Amino acid sequence: MHTIHAKPLDTTPCTLGESPLWHAERNSLFWVDIEEKTLFEYPISSGVVRTLRQPRRISRVVRSLAPQRLIAAMEGGICRIDLDTQQSTWLCDIEKDQPSHRCNDGNVDSHGRLWVGTMCMHLTSRAGNLYRIAETGSLQVMIAGVTIPNGLVWSEDQSIMYFIDTAESSVEAFRYDTNSGDIKHWKTVIRVPPQMGSPDGMAIDTAGKLWIAHYGGFGVYRWDPDTGMPLLRVAVPTPQVTSCVFGGENMDTLFITSAAQHLDDKTIEQYPLSGATFYVQTGFKGHLAPICSLPTATT
């Protein structure tokens, strides 16, 4: 299997770096540190990282209809962040009455609907859910009983939704109705063996192949969902690789986040870039992230 090597983009050590988001209108990469309650923006033109502290754990950011605003999945629900004023506006609650729960990964489908998973911070088995959020802000449980909801992407023709529950070490494919947003489980398309780490965040390229961050696996792997086989490895100089996204001017740069949580001093000394954010030119292209259509995103 061919291997390419990622390079550091920003060496700020995140405890739990996640949710890389390419924002073409701002020519910026966003990502979060969940445990440190921090949102980062890296404008490509300046390379000077902007840090925005948040009042709660922030796990996922997506584009909104206004380029100066993001929609964010937080501990307890969804909010809108104004990047100019740094003010946040609460939009809806998600399991806010369960203090040991928080939102984790999610994504936006082609109709602008926001999907967000929840989990117990004590990693209680099957304590979380995957929600679809309607334009009115109402919630619907689409997959009940998940443990660590992570990678979530759609095929280019929108007929298949791919979803990762890290605790299951697999990628599940669902038949997807683009008009209604309804799903029906189809089959398991990838099983990640333990020696390769655990599947975490995920991106999809224009050829329909899945790029999966392997937590504990020192890299991102390009997988073929049709055969269930890995095709390419992006080596990352840290064990805990968390997520990835395509971006850049030609949408062929893969940006990668990582984590330093739970690593002892010896491991940190051996892998000093743990928690850093990386990039690599892949030779493959991805899709621009859809815009969240929650009406409250523009008010």
C-alpha positions in Angstrom: 0.0 0.0 0.0 1.4 3.4 -1.0 2.1 5.9 1.8 2.3 9.7 1.7 3.3 11.9 4.7 1.4 14.7 6.3 3.2 17.9 7.4 2.4 20.1 10.4 0.1 23.1 9.6 -0.2 24.4 13.1 1.7 23.0 16.1 -0.7 24.2 18.8 -1.1 21.0 20.9 -4.8 20.2 21.2 -6.0 18.0 24.0 -8.7 16.7 21.6 -8.4 18.3 18.2 -11.5 17.6 16.0 -13.9 18.9 13.4 -11.6 20.4 10.6 -13.8 22.5 8.4 -12.7 24.1 5.2 -14.4 27.5 4.7 -13.9 28.6 1.1 -15.5 32.0 1.4 -13.0 32.9 4.2 -10.1 30.9 2.7 -9.7 29.5 6.2 -9.5 26.2 8.0 -11.4 25.9 11.2 -11.0 23.2 13.9 -11.8 22.7 17.6 -10.2 21.5 20.7 -13.2 19.8 22.4 -11.8 19.5 25.9 -10.2 23.0 26.0 -13.5 24.5 24.7 -11.7 26.3 21.9 -12.4 27.2 18.3 -9.5 27.9 15.9 -9.4 29.7 12.6 -6.3 29.4 10.3 -6.6 31.9 7.4 -4.4 30.5 4.6 -3.4 34.0 3.4 -1.8 35.0 6.8 -1.1 31.7 8.5 -1.9 33.5 11.8 -4.1 31.3 14.0 -7.1 33.0 15.6 -8.4 31.5 18.9 -12.0 31.8 20.0 -12.7 30.5 23.5 -16.1 29.0 24.1 -18.3 28.6 27.2 -18.8 24.8 26.7 -17.2 21.9 25.0 -17.4 22.5 21.3 -17.2 19.4 19.1 -18.4 20.3 15.5 -18.6 23.4 13.4 -20.4 23.7 10.0 -20.9 26.5 7.5 -24.0 28.8 7.7 -25.6 31.0 5.1 -23.6 33.9 6.4 -19.8 33.7 6.0 -19.2 35.5 9.3 -21.2 32.9 11.2 -20.8 29.2 12.0 -23.2 26.7 13.4 -21.7 24.7 16.3 -22.5 21.5 18.1 -21.8 22.2 21.8 -22.1 20.4 25.1 -25.9 20.5 25.5 -27.0 21.6 22.1 -26.5 23.7 19.0 -25.5 27.4 18.9 -24.6 30.0 16.3 -21.2 31.7 16.6 -20.6 35.2 15.1 -17.0 35.3 14.1 -16.9 39.1 14.0 -18.3 39.8 17.5 -17.4 36.4 19.0 -20.9 36.2 20.4 -22.8 33.0 20.5 -26.6 32.5 20.2 -28.2 29.3 21.5 -30.4 27.6 19.0 -31.6 24.3 20.5 -31.0 21.8 23.3 -29.7 18.3 22.7 -29.6 16.1 25.8 -28.9 19.2 27.9 -30.6 17.5 30.8 -27.9 14.8 30.9 -24.8 16.5 32.3 -22.5 13.5 31.4 -23.5 13.8 27.7 -22.2 16.0 25.0 -22.4 16.4 21.2 -19.6 14.8 19.2 -19.3 14.6 15.4 -21.8 15.4 12.8 -22.3 16.9 9.3 -24.7 18.6 6.9 -26.6 16.8 4.1 -27.2 18.1 0.6 -30.5 19.7 1.8 -28.8 21.7 4.5 -30.1 19.5 7.3 -27.8 19.2 10.3 -27.0 15.8 11.7 -25.3 15.5 15.1 -24.3 12.6 17.3 -24.2 12.5 21.1 -22.2 10.4 23.5 -21.6 9.9 27.2 -18.3 11.4 28.3 -17.7 8.3 30.5 -18.0 6.2 27.2 -21.0 4.3 28.5 -21.9 1.8 25.8 -24.8 2.8 23.5 -25.8 5.8 25.6 -25.8 8.3 22.7 -27.9 8.9 19.6 -27.5 10.3 16.1 -30.0 13.2 15.5 -31.3 14.9 12.5 -32.3 18.5 13.2 -35.2 20.0 11.2 -35.3 23.6 10.0 -37.6 24.4 12.9 -34.9 23.2 15.3 -36.9 20.0 16.3 -34.9 16.8 16.8 -35.4 13.4 15.4 -33.4 10.3 16.5 -32.2 8.6 13.4 -29.9 6.0 14.9 -30.4 5.2 18.6 -27.9 3.6 20.9 -24.5 4.7 19.6 -21.4 4.9 21.8 -18.9 7.3 20.0 -20.6 8.7 16.9 -18.0 10.0 14.4 -17.5 10.1 10.7 -20.6 11.0 8.7 -20.6 11.5 4.9 -22.8 11.0 1.8 -22.0 9.6 -1.6 -21.9 12.0 -4.5 -25.3 10.9 -5.8 -26.7 11.2 -2.3 -28.0 7.6 -2.3 -25.8 6.3 0.5 -24.9 7.7 3.9 -21.8 6.4 5.6 -21.5 6.5 9.4 -18.9 5.5 12.0 -19.5 4.5 15.6 -15.9 4.3 16.7 -16.7 1.7 19.4 -17.9 -0.7 16.6 -14.7 -0.3 14.5 -16.7 -0.3 11.4 -18.3 1.9 8.7 -22.0 1.3 8.2 -23.8 2.2 5.0 -27.4 3.4 4.9 -29.8 3.8 2.0 -30.5 7.5 2.0 -33.6 9.4 0.8 -32.4 12.8 -0.2 -35.8 14.4 -0.2 -37.1 13.1 3.2 -33.7 12.7 4.8 -34.8 9.2 6.0 -32.3 6.3 6.2 -32.4 2.6 6.2 -29.4 0.4 7.2 -27.9 -1.4 4.2 -24.7 -3.1 5.2 -21.3 -2.9 6.9 -18.8 -1.8 4.2 -15.6 -1.5 6.2 -14.2 -3.3 9.3 -11.0 -1.8 10.7 -8.8 -4.4 12.4 -7.5 -3.5 15.9 -3.9 -3.2 14.8 -4.8 -0.3 12.6 -6.4 1.7 15.4 -10.0 2.8 15.6 -12.0 4.7 12.9 -12.8 8.3 13.9 -13.6 11.2 11.6 -14.1 10.7 7.9 -14.1 12.5 4.6 -15.2 11.4 1.1 -13.5 12.2 -2.2 -15.0 12.8 -5.6 -14.3 9.1 -6.6 -16.4 7.9 -3.7 -13.6 6.6 -1.6 -13.5 7.2 2.2 -10.7 8.9 4.0 -10.8 7.7 7.6 -8.7 9.1 10.6 -7.4 6.2 12.6 -7.3 7.0 16.3 -4.4 5.0 17.7 -3.3 4.2 14.1 -0.8 7.0 13.2 -2.6 8.0 10.1 -5.5 8.6 7.7 -6.4 5.7 5.4 -8.2 5.9 2.0 -10.7 3.0 1.9 -12.8 1.6 -0.9 -16.3 1.1 0.5 -17.1 -1.3 -2.4 -14.3 -3.8 -1.5 -13.8 -2.9 2.1 -10.0 -2.6 1.5 -7.5 0.2 2.3 -6.0 1.8 -0.8 -3.5 4.4 0.6 -2.1 5.6 3.9 -1.4 9.1 5.0 1.3 8.8 7.7 0.8 11.3 10.6 3.6 11.6 13.2 1.3 11.1 16.2 -0.8 8.1 17.3 -4.2 9.7 17.9 -5.4 11.0 14.6 -9.0 12.2 14.9 -10.5 13.7 11.7 -9.8 15.0 8.3 -11.4 17.2 5.6 -10.6 18.2 2.0 -9.9 21.9 1.3 -7.6 24.4 -0.3 -7.9 26.2 -3.6 -8.3 23.0 -5.6 -10.0 21.0 -2.9 -7.1 18.5 -3.0 -5.4 19.3 0.3 -6.3 17.0 3.2 -6.3 18.8 6.6 -6.0 16.5 9.6 -6.5 17.0 13.3 -5.1 15.0 16.2 -5.2 14.6 20.0 -2.8 14.5 22.9 -5.3 13.2 25.5 -4.3 10.2 27.6 -0.7 10.2 26.3 2.0 9.8 28.9 5.0 12.1 29.1 7.2 9.4 27.4 4.9 9.1 24.4 4.6 12.9 24.1 8.4 13.2 24.1 8.5 10.5 21.4 5.8 12.2 19.3 6.0 15.9 20.1 3.5 16.9 17.4 0.7 15.1 19.2 -2.4 17.3 19.1 -1.1 19.4 16.2 -3.0 20.0 12.9 -1.5 18.7 9.7 -2.0 18.8 5.9 -1.0 16.8 2.8 -1.5 17.2 -0.9 -3.3 14.0 -1.9 -3.7 14.1 -5.6 -7.5 13.5 -5.0 -10.3 16.0 -4.6 -13.0 16.3 -2.1 -16.3 18.2 -1.9 -17.0 21.6 -0.5 -18.9 21.3 2.8 -22.7 22.0 2.4 -24.2 25.0 4.2 -26.5 24.4 7.2 -30.0 25.8 6.3 -31.3 26.2 9.9 -33.3 29.5 9.5 -32.0 30.7 12.8 -28.5 30.7 11.1 -29.3 34.1 9.5 -31.3 35.9 12.1 
